[in-house]
Amino acid sequence: MRSTQQRRAAVLFLSAVILIVLGLIVYTERVNATATVTVLELTHDVTAGATYTPGDIVQVQIRASAGDFNYETRDPSEFAARYAVDLSAHDILRSDDLVAAASQSEVALTVVNPPPVAPGDRVDIYAALPSGSQALIGRDIVVVGVNGGALTVLVPAADEPSWVAVSAAVVDLHVARSAPGTQITTPALGAPDAIRILCGDACANQPSSSPAPTP
């Protein structure tokens, strides 16, 4: 008799547990089905390098949960930024679509016979070394302004002094279209040294413009 009662109690307990679990599953599914998040949707097309502005976005509600995908929640008043890639109207803005404005600098360069480029395009930049060879000093650089042979480009803020030194020097620059808040304390650089810094190990054997030390 006692054994039968124990079995019935166990069955009732397991049945209750199963009903509770099923209830939780149904409740969760219903909650997820009605959950919404607020995202930022673009109102028009934007190009890489363009400034993130209030007129670019509207807030919209979409059916999703907070952890379903990566999306940006900060508006331009909270996050000064530029677009990292080209985007289209009605795209939902993701966190990786933006790059902090303070991390980049605009630099004007005069280039020789540039190919047709427009704001938002990406280019590779080559500089003529004293030896006559061409050194790749900028890869996948975003163009933000074009005026004939004068290009305004975005470069890492940490490299700004080197790029300004190159821009101010008499150095032939060529570009090719690329395939599909920090304080600067770097000392002034001559063009060959700046090119060597930007070029890296590939220019290690080029002669330095710095005078040799006096014995």
DRENPA-3360 file (N, C-alpha, C; in nm, 2 decimals, always signed):
BEGIN
1 = MRSTQQRR = +0.08/-0.12/+0.00/+0.00/+0.00/+0.00/+0.09/+0.13/+0.00 ~ +0.18/+0.13/+0.09/+0.27/+0.24/+0.10/+0.35/+0.26/-0.03 ~ +0.39/+0.15/-0.09/+0.47/+0.16/-0.22/+0.38/+0.22/-0.33 ~ +0.25/+0.18/-0.33/+0.17/+0.23/-0.44/+0.15/+0.38/-0.42 ~ +0.13/+0.43/-0.29/+0.12/+0.57/-0.26/+0.24/+0.65/-0.30 ~ +0.36/+0.59/-0.28/+0.48/+0.65/-0.31/+0.50/+0.67/-0.46 ~ +0.45/+0.56/-0.53/+0.46/+0.57/-0.68/+0.37/+0.68/-0.74 ~ +0.25/+0.68/-0.68/+0.15/+0.78/-0.72/+0.20/+0.93/-0.69;
9 = AAVLFLSA = +0.27/+0.94/-0.58/+0.32/+1.07/-0.54/+0.44/+1.11/-0.64 ~ +0.52/+1.01/-0.68/+0.63/+1.04/-0.77/+0.58/+1.08/-0.90 ~ +0.47/+1.00/-0.95/+0.41/+1.03/-1.08/+0.35/+1.17/-1.08 ~ +0.28/+1.21/-0.97/+0.22/+1.34/-0.97/+0.33/+1.45/-0.96 ~ +0.44/+1.42/-0.89/+0.55/+1.52/-0.88/+0.61/+1.54/-1.02 ~ +0.64/+1.43/-1.09/+0.70/+1.44/-1.22/+0.60/+1.51/-1.32 ~ +0.48/+1.48/-1.31/+0.38/+1.54/-1.40/+0.37/+1.69/-1.37 ~ +0.38/+1.73/-1.24/+0.38/+1.87/-1.21/+0.50/+1.95/-1.26;
17 = VILIVLGL = +0.62/+1.88/-1.25/+0.74/+1.94/-1.31/+0.73/+1.96/-1.46 ~ +0.68/+1.85/-1.53/+0.67/+1.86/-1.67/+0.58/+1.97/-1.71 ~ +0.46/+1.99/-1.64/+0.37/+2.10/-1.67/+0.43/+2.24/-1.65 ~ +0.51/+2.25/-1.54/+0.58/+2.37/-1.51/+0.68/+2.41/-1.62 ~ +0.76/+2.31/-1.66/+0.86/+2.33/-1.77/+0.79/+2.37/-1.90 ~ +0.68/+2.30/-1.94/+0.61/+2.33/-2.06/+0.55/+2.47/-2.05 ~ +0.50/+2.50/-1.93/+0.44/+2.64/-1.92/+0.55/+2.75/-1.93 ~ +0.67/+2.72/-1.88/+0.78/+2.82/-1.89/+0.82/+2.83/-2.04;
25 = IVYTERVN = +0.82/+2.72/-2.11/+0.86/+2.72/-2.25/+0.76/+2.80/-2.33 ~ +0.63/+2.78/-2.31/+0.53/+2.85/-2.38/+0.53/+3.00/-2.35 ~ +0.55/+3.03/-2.22/+0.56/+3.17/-2.18/+0.68/+3.24/-2.24 ~ +0.80/+3.17/-2.25/+0.92/+3.23/-2.31/+0.90/+3.26/-2.45 ~ +0.83/+3.16/-2.52/+0.81/+3.18/-2.67/+0.72/+3.30/-2.69 ~ +0.62/+3.31/-2.61/+0.52/+3.42/-2.63/+0.59/+3.56/-2.60 ~ +0.68/+3.56/-2.50/+0.75/+3.68/-2.47/+0.84/+3.72/-2.58 ~ +0.92/+3.62/-2.63/+1.01/+3.64/-2.74/+0.94/+3.69/-2.87;
33 = ATATVTVL = +0.82/+3.63/-2.89/+0.75/+3.67/-3.01/+0.70/+3.81/-3.01 ~ +0.68/+3.87/-2.89/+0.63/+4.01/-2.88/+0.74/+4.10/-2.84 ~ +0.86/+4.06/-2.81/+0.97/+4.15/-2.76/+1.02/+4.24/-2.88 ~ +1.05/+4.36/-2.84/+1.10/+4.46/-2.94/+1.22/+4.53/-2.89 ~ +1.30/+4.58/-2.98/+1.42/+4.66/-2.94/+1.42/+4.79/-3.03 ~ +1.48/+4.89/-2.97/+1.49/+5.02/-3.05/+1.62/+5.02/-3.12 ~ +1.62/+5.04/-3.25/+1.74/+5.04/-3.33/+1.74/+5.17/-3.41 ~ +1.86/+5.20/-3.47/+1.88/+5.32/-3.55/+1.88/+5.28/-3.70;
41 = ELTHDVTA = +1.79/+5.34/-3.77/+1.78/+5.31/-3.92/+1.82/+5.43/-4.00 ~ +1.90/+5.40/-4.10/+1.95/+5.51/-4.19/+1.83/+5.56/-4.28 ~ +1.83/+5.70/-4.29/+1.73/+5.76/-4.37/+1.77/+5.78/-4.52 ~ +1.90/+5.76/-4.54/+1.96/+5.78/-4.68/+2.09/+5.71/-4.69 ~ +2.14/+5.70/-4.81/+2.27/+5.63/-4.83/+2.38/+5.72/-4.77 ~ +2.48/+5.65/-4.72/+2.60/+5.72/-4.67/+2.73/+5.65/-4.72 ~ +2.84/+5.73/-4.73/+2.96/+5.67/-4.78/+3.06/+5.66/-4.66 ~ +3.16/+5.57/-4.68/+3.26/+5.55/-4.58/+3.34/+5.69/-4.56;
49 = GATYTPGD = +3.36/+5.72/-4.44/+3.43/+5.85/-4.41/+3.34/+5.96/-4.38 ~ +3.21/+5.95/-4.42/+3.12/+6.06/-4.39/+3.10/+6.07/-4.24 ~ +3.07/+6.20/-4.20/+3.04/+6.22/-4.06/+2.90/+6.17/-4.02 ~ +2.90/+6.11/-3.91/+2.77/+6.06/-3.85/+2.69/+6.17/-3.79 ~ +2.57/+6.20/-3.85/+2.50/+6.32/-3.81/+2.35/+6.28/-3.77 ~ +2.28/+6.37/-3.70/+2.15/+6.34/-3.65/+2.05/+6.31/-3.77 ~ +2.07/+6.38/-3.88/+1.98/+6.37/-4.00/+1.99/+6.24/-4.07 ~ +2.09/+6.16/-4.03/+2.12/+6.03/-4.10/+2.02/+5.92/-4.05;
57 = IVQVQIRA = +1.97/+5.93/-3.93/+1.90/+5.82/-3.86/+1.76/+5.85/-3.81 ~ +1.68/+5.75/-3.79/+1.56/+5.76/-3.72/+1.55/+5.63/-3.63 ~ +1.49/+5.65/-3.51/+1.47/+5.53/-3.43/+1.35/+5.45/-3.47 ~ +1.36/+5.32/-3.48/+1.25/+5.23/-3.51/+1.25/+5.11/-3.42 ~ +1.13/+5.06/-3.40/+1.12/+4.94/-3.32/+1.11/+4.82/-3.41 ~ +1.19/+4.71/-3.38/+1.18/+4.59/-3.45/+1.16/+4.47/-3.36 ~ +1.10/+4.37/-3.40/+1.07/+4.25/-3.32/+1.20/+4.17/-3.30 ~ +1.26/+4.18/-3.19/+1.38/+4.10/-3.16/+1.41/+4.12/-3.01;
65 = SAGDFNYE = +1.51/+4.04/-2.96/+1.55/+4.05/-2.83/+1.69/+4.12/-2.82 ~ +1.72/+4.18/-2.71/+1.84/+4.26/-2.70/+1.97/+4.19/-2.75 ~ +1.98/+4.06/-2.72/+2.11/+3.99/-2.76/+2.10/+3.92/-2.89 ~ +2.00/+3.95/-2.97/+1.99/+3.87/-3.10/+2.09/+3.91/-3.20 ~ +2.13/+4.04/-3.21/+2.23/+4.08/-3.31/+2.30/+4.21/-3.26 ~ +2.40/+4.25/-3.33/+2.48/+4.37/-3.29/+2.42/+4.49/-3.35 ~ +2.38/+4.59/-3.27/+2.32/+4.71/-3.33/+2.37/+4.83/-3.24 ~ +2.38/+4.95/-3.31/+2.43/+5.07/-3.24/+2.31/+5.14/-3.17;
73 = TRDPSEFA = +2.33/+5.18/-3.05/+2.23/+5.25/-2.97/+2.26/+5.40/-2.95 ~ +2.38/+5.44/-2.98/+2.42/+5.58/-2.95/+2.39/+5.67/-3.07 ~ +2.34/+5.79/-3.04/+2.31/+5.88/-3.15/+2.44/+5.97/-3.16 ~ +2.44/+6.06/-3.26/+2.56/+6.14/-3.28/+2.59/+6.23/-3.17 ~ +2.49/+6.27/-3.09/+2.52/+6.36/-2.97/+2.60/+6.28/-2.86 ~ +2.59/+6.15/-2.87/+2.66/+6.06/-2.77/+2.79/+6.01/-2.82 ~ +2.80/+6.00/-2.95/+2.92/+5.93/-3.01/+2.96/+6.00/-3.14 ~ +3.06/+6.09/-3.13/+3.12/+6.15/-3.25/+3.19/+6.05/-3.33;
81 = ARYAVDLS = +3.14/+6.03/-3.45/+3.20/+5.92/-3.53/+3.19/+5.95/-3.68 ~ +3.25/+5.86/-3.76/+3.24/+5.86/-3.90/+3.20/+5.72/-3.94 ~ +3.15/+5.71/-4.06/+3.11/+5.57/-4.11/+3.23/+5.50/-4.16 ~ +3.24/+5.37/-4.12/+3.35/+5.29/-4.16/+3.33/+5.22/-4.29 ~ +3.21/+5.21/-4.34/+3.17/+5.15/-4.47/+3.06/+5.23/-4.53 ~ +3.04/+5.20/-4.66/+2.92/+5.25/-4.73/+2.80/+5.18/-4.68 ~ +2.69/+5.25/-4.66/+2.56/+5.19/-4.62/+2.45/+5.25/-4.70 ~ +2.34/+5.18/-4.70/+2.22/+5.22/-4.78/+2.11/+5.26/-4.69;
89 = AHDILRSD = +2.02/+5.34/-4.75/+1.90/+5.38/-4.68/+1.82/+5.26/-4.62 ~ +1.77/+5.27/-4.50/+1.70/+5.16/-4.43/+1.78/+5.05/-4.37 ~ +1.92/+5.07/-4.39/+2.00/+4.97/-4.32/+1.99/+5.00/-4.17 ~ +2.00/+4.90/-4.09/+2.01/+4.91/-3.94/+2.15/+4.93/-3.90 ~ +2.18/+5.04/-3.83/+2.31/+5.08/-3.79/+2.37/+4.98/-3.69 ~ +2.49/+4.92/-3.72/+2.56/+4.83/-3.63/+2.67/+4.91/-3.57 ~ +2.72/+4.85/-3.45/+2.83/+4.92/-3.38/+2.95/+4.92/-3.46 ~ +2.98/+4.82/-3.54/+3.10/+4.82/-3.62/+3.09/+4.89/-3.76;
97 = DLVAAASQ = +2.98/+4.96/-3.78/+2.96/+5.05/-3.89/+3.02/+5.19/-3.87 ~ +3.06/+5.21/-3.74/+3.11/+5.35/-3.71/+3.25/+5.33/-3.65 ~ +3.33/+5.44/-3.67/+3.46/+5.45/-3.61/+3.47/+5.59/-3.54 ~ +3.53/+5.59/-3.43/+3.54/+5.72/-3.35/+3.61/+5.82/-3.43 ~ +3.55/+5.94/-3.43/+3.61/+6.06/-3.51/+3.75/+6.09/-3.45 ~ +3.77/+6.07/-3.32/+3.90/+6.11/-3.27/+4.01/+6.01/-3.31 ~ +3.98/+5.90/-3.37/+4.08/+5.80/-3.41/+4.13/+5.83/-3.54 ~ +4.08/+5.93/-3.62/+4.12/+5.95/-3.75/+4.15/+6.10/-3.77;
105 = SEVALTVV = +4.23/+6.13/-3.87/+4.26/+6.27/-3.91/+4.25/+6.29/-4.06 ~ +4.20/+6.41/-4.10/+4.19/+6.44/-4.24/+4.33/+6.50/-4.28 ~ +4.38/+6.45/-4.39/+4.51/+6.51/-4.45/+4.49/+6.53/-4.60 ~ +4.53/+6.65/-4.64/+4.53/+6.68/-4.79/+4.66/+6.64/-4.85 ~ +4.64/+6.57/-4.97/+4.76/+6.52/-5.04/+4.74/+6.56/-5.19 ~ +4.86/+6.59/-5.25/+4.86/+6.62/-5.39/+4.92/+6.49/-5.46 ~ +4.85/+6.43/-5.55/+4.89/+6.31/-5.61/+4.91/+6.33/-5.76 ~ +4.99/+6.24/-5.82/+5.02/+6.25/-5.96/+4.92/+6.16/-6.04;
113 = NPPPVAPG = +4.85/+6.23/-6.14/+4.76/+6.15/-6.22/+4.68/+6.05/-6.15 ~ +4.59/+6.10/-6.06/+4.51/+6.00/-5.98/+4.40/+5.94/-6.07 ~ +4.36/+5.82/-6.05/+4.25/+5.76/-6.12/+4.12/+5.82/-6.07 ~ +4.01/+5.80/-6.14/+3.88/+5.86/-6.10/+3.84/+5.80/-5.96 ~ +3.83/+5.89/-5.87/+3.79/+5.85/-5.73/+3.69/+5.95/-5.68 ~ +3.61/+5.91/-5.58/+3.51/+6.00/-5.52/+3.51/+5.97/-5.37 ~ +3.45/+6.07/-5.30/+3.44/+6.05/-5.15/+3.38/+5.91/-5.12 ~ +3.44/+5.84/-5.03/+3.39/+5.71/-4.99/+3.48/+5.60/-5.05;
121 = DRVDIYAA = +3.55/+5.63/-5.16/+3.64/+5.53/-5.22/+3.76/+5.50/-5.14 ~ +3.82/+5.39/-5.16/+3.94/+5.35/-5.08/+4.06/+5.34/-5.18 ~ +4.17/+5.39/-5.14/+4.29/+5.39/-5.23/+4.41/+5.34/-5.15 ~ +4.51/+5.29/-5.23/+4.64/+5.26/-5.18/+4.73/+5.37/-5.23 ~ +4.82/+5.42/-5.14/+4.90/+5.54/-5.17/+5.05/+5.49/-5.17 ~ +5.12/+5.54/-5.28/+5.26/+5.50/-5.30/+5.34/+5.63/-5.30 ~ +5.46/+5.63/-5.25/+5.55/+5.74/-5.25/+5.68/+5.71/-5.31 ~ +5.73/+5.80/-5.39/+5.86/+5.78/-5.46/+5.98/+5.80/-5.36;
129 = LPSGSQAL = +6.06/+5.70/-5.34/+6.18/+5.71/-5.26/+6.29/+5.77/-5.34 ~ +6.39/+5.82/-5.27/+6.51/+5.88/-5.34/+6.58/+5.78/-5.44 ~ +6.57/+5.66/-5.41/+6.62/+5.55/-5.50/+6.55/+5.54/-5.63 ~ +6.42/+5.60/-5.63/+6.34/+5.59/-5.75/+6.23/+5.48/-5.74 ~ +6.24/+5.40/-5.63/+6.14/+5.29/-5.61/+6.02/+5.36/-5.55 ~ +5.91/+5.28/-5.56/+5.78/+5.33/-5.50/+5.75/+5.25/-5.37 ~ +5.72/+5.32/-5.27/+5.69/+5.26/-5.14/+5.54/+5.27/-5.11 ~ +5.48/+5.16/-5.07/+5.34/+5.16/-5.03/+5.33/+5.21/-4.89;
137 = IGRDIVVV = +5.28/+5.33/-4.88/+5.28/+5.40/-4.74/+5.13/+5.40/-4.68 ~ +5.03/+5.37/-4.76/+4.90/+5.38/-4.71/+4.81/+5.27/-4.78 ~ +4.75/+5.19/-4.71/+4.67/+5.08/-4.77/+4.52/+5.10/-4.73 ~ +4.43/+5.09/-4.83/+4.29/+5.10/-4.80/+4.25/+5.23/-4.73 ~ +4.30/+5.34/-4.78/+4.28/+5.47/-4.72/+4.15/+5.53/-4.77 ~ +4.06/+5.58/-4.69/+3.94/+5.63/-4.73/+3.95/+5.78/-4.78 ~ +3.90/+5.80/-4.90/+3.89/+5.94/-4.95/+3.77/+6.01/-4.91 ~ +3.78/+6.13/-4.86/+3.67/+6.21/-4.82/+3.65/+6.34/-4.90;
145 = GVNGGALT = +3.75/+6.37/-4.98/+3.74/+6.49/-5.07/+3.82/+6.48/-5.19 ~ +3.77/+6.53/-5.30/+3.85/+6.52/-5.43/+3.84/+6.66/-5.50 ~ +3.96/+6.71/-5.54/+3.96/+6.83/-5.62/+4.07/+6.82/-5.72 ~ +4.04/+6.76/-5.83/+4.15/+6.73/-5.93/+4.25/+6.64/-5.88 ~ +4.38/+6.68/-5.87/+4.48/+6.60/-5.82/+4.50/+6.61/-5.67 ~ +4.41/+6.69/-5.60/+4.42/+6.70/-5.46/+4.32/+6.61/-5.39 ~ +4.36/+6.53/-5.30/+4.27/+6.44/-5.23/+4.28/+6.47/-5.08 ~ +4.17/+6.46/-5.02/+4.16/+6.47/-4.87/+4.13/+6.33/-4.82;
153 = VLVPAADE = +4.21/+6.27/-4.74/+4.20/+6.13/-4.70/+4.19/+6.12/-4.54 ~ +4.14/+6.01/-4.50/+4.14/+5.98/-4.35/+4.26/+5.89/-4.32 ~ +4.34/+5.93/-4.22/+4.45/+5.84/-4.18/+4.44/+5.82/-4.03 ~ +4.50/+5.72/-3.97/+4.50/+5.70/-3.83/+4.56/+5.83/-3.76 ~ +4.49/+5.87/-3.65/+4.54/+5.99/-3.59/+4.68/+5.98/-3.54 ~ +4.72/+5.86/-3.50/+4.86/+5.84/-3.45/+4.96/+5.87/-3.56 ~ +4.92/+5.85/-3.69/+5.02/+5.87/-3.80/+5.01/+6.01/-3.86 ~ +4.93/+6.10/-3.80/+4.91/+6.23/-3.86/+5.04/+6.30/-3.89;
161 = PSWVAVSA = +5.14/+6.31/-3.80/+5.26/+6.39/-3.82/+5.33/+6.34/-3.95 ~ +5.34/+6.20/-3.96/+5.41/+6.15/-4.08/+5.34/+6.18/-4.21 ~ +5.21/+6.18/-4.21/+5.13/+6.21/-4.33/+5.15/+6.36/-4.36 ~ +5.15/+6.44/-4.26/+5.16/+6.59/-4.29/+5.30/+6.62/-4.34 ~ +5.40/+6.55/-4.29/+5.54/+6.57/-4.34/+5.55/+6.52/-4.49 ~ +5.48/+6.41/-4.52/+5.48/+6.37/-4.66/+5.41/+6.47/-4.75 ~ +5.29/+6.52/-4.70/+5.21/+6.62/-4.77/+5.29/+6.75/-4.80 ~ +5.37/+6.79/-4.70/+5.44/+6.92/-4.71/+5.57/+6.91/-4.79;
169 = AVVDLHVA = +5.62/+6.79/-4.82/+5.75/+6.77/-4.89/+5.72/+6.76/-5.04 ~ +5.84/+6.77/-5.11/+5.83/+6.75/-5.25/+5.85/+6.60/-5.28 ~ +5.74/+6.53/-5.27/+5.75/+6.38/-5.29/+5.64/+6.35/-5.39 ~ +5.67/+6.28/-5.49/+5.57/+6.23/-5.58/+5.49/+6.12/-5.52 ~ +5.35/+6.14/-5.52/+5.26/+6.04/-5.46/+5.17/+5.99/-5.58 ~ +5.15/+5.86/-5.57/+5.06/+5.80/-5.67/+4.96/+5.72/-5.59 ~ +4.84/+5.71/-5.64/+4.73/+5.63/-5.58/+4.67/+5.53/-5.67 ~ +4.63/+5.42/-5.62/+4.55/+5.32/-5.69/+4.43/+5.28/-5.61;
177 = RSAPGTQI = +4.32/+5.26/-5.68/+4.20/+5.22/-5.61/+4.22/+5.09/-5.54 ~ +4.18/+5.08/-5.41/+4.20/+4.95/-5.34/+4.10/+4.85/-5.38 ~ +4.14/+4.73/-5.39/+4.05/+4.62/-5.42/+3.96/+4.60/-5.30 ~ +3.81/+4.53/-5.40/+3.71/+4.50/-5.30/+3.77/+4.42/-5.18 ~ +4.02/+6.08/-2.95/+4.09/+6.19/-2.89/+4.23/+6.16/-2.83 ~ +4.33/+6.13/-2.92/+4.47/+6.10/-2.89/+4.56/+6.21/-2.91 ~ +4.65/+6.24/-2.82/+4.74/+6.35/-2.83/+4.87/+6.30/-2.91 ~ +4.91/+6.38/-3.00/+5.03/+6.35/-3.08/+5.15/+6.42/-3.03;
185 = TTPALGAP = +5.26/+6.34/-3.00/+5.38/+6.39/-2.95/+5.50/+6.35/-3.03 ~ +5.48/+6.30/-3.15/+5.59/+6.26/-3.24/+5.67/+6.38/-3.29 ~ +5.80/+6.38/-3.28/+5.88/+6.49/-3.33/+5.87/+6.51/-3.48 ~ +5.91/+6.63/-3.53/+5.90/+6.66/-3.67/+5.98/+6.56/-3.75 ~ +5.94/+6.53/-3.87/+6.00/+6.42/-3.95/+6.03/+6.48/-4.09 ~ +6.15/+6.44/-4.14/+6.17/+6.47/-4.29/+6.09/+6.37/-4.37 ~ +6.07/+6.40/-4.49/+5.99/+6.31/-4.58/+6.05/+6.17/-4.59 ~ +6.18/+6.15/-4.61/+6.22/+6.01/-4.62/+6.20/+5.93/-4.49;
193 = DAIRILCG = +6.22/+6.00/-4.38/+6.20/+5.93/-4.25/+6.05/+5.90/-4.23 ~ +5.97/+5.99/-4.27/+5.82/+5.97/-4.26/+5.78/+5.85/-4.35 ~ +5.83/+5.85/-4.47/+5.80/+5.74/-4.56/+5.85/+5.61/-4.50 ~ +5.97/+5.61/-4.44/+6.02/+5.49/-4.39/+5.93/+5.44/-4.27 ~ +5.88/+5.53/-4.19/+5.79/+5.49/-4.08/+5.67/+5.42/-4.13 ~ +5.61/+5.49/-4.23/+5.48/+5.44/-4.29/+5.50/+5.31/-4.37 ~ +5.62/+5.30/-4.43/+5.64/+5.18/-4.51/+5.68/+5.06/-4.43 ~ +5.75/+5.09/-4.31/+5.79/+4.98/-4.22/+5.91/+4.90/-4.27;
201 = DACANQPS = +5.91/+4.77/-4.25/+6.03/+4.69/-4.28/+6.07/+4.69/-4.42 ~ +5.97/+4.71/-4.51/+6.00/+4.71/-4.65/+6.10/+4.82/-4.69 ~ +6.11/+4.92/-4.61/+6.21/+5.03/-4.64/+6.33/+5.03/-4.55 ~ +6.35/+4.93/-4.47/+6.45/+4.92/-4.37/+6.59/+4.95/-4.43 ~ +6.61/+4.91/-4.56/+6.75/+4.92/-4.62/+6.77/+5.05/-4.69 ~ +6.66/+5.14/-4.69/+6.68/+5.27/-4.76/+6.76/+5.36/-4.67 ~ +6.85/+5.45/-4.74/+6.93/+5.54/-4.66/+6.84/+5.64/-4.58 ~ +6.88/+5.67/-4.46/+6.81/+5.77/-4.38/+6.85/+5.91/-4.42;
209 = SSPAPTP = +6.75/+6.00/-4.40/+6.78/+6.14/-4.43/+6.85/+6.21/-4.31 ~ +6.85/+6.14/-4.19/+6.91/+6.20/-4.07/+7.06/+6.20/-4.09 ~ +7.13/+6.30/-4.04/+7.28/+6.30/-4.05/+7.34/+6.20/-3.97 ~ +7.45/+6.14/-4.02/+7.52/+6.04/-3.94/+7.59/+6.10/-3.82 ~ +7.59/+6.03/-3.71/+7.65/+6.09/-3.59/+7.80/+6.12/-3.61 ~ +7.84/+6.22/-3.54/+7.99/+6.26/-3.55/+8.07/+6.17/-3.46 ~ +8.17/+6.11/-3.52/+8.25/+6.02/-3.43/+8.32/+6.10/-3.32;
% end
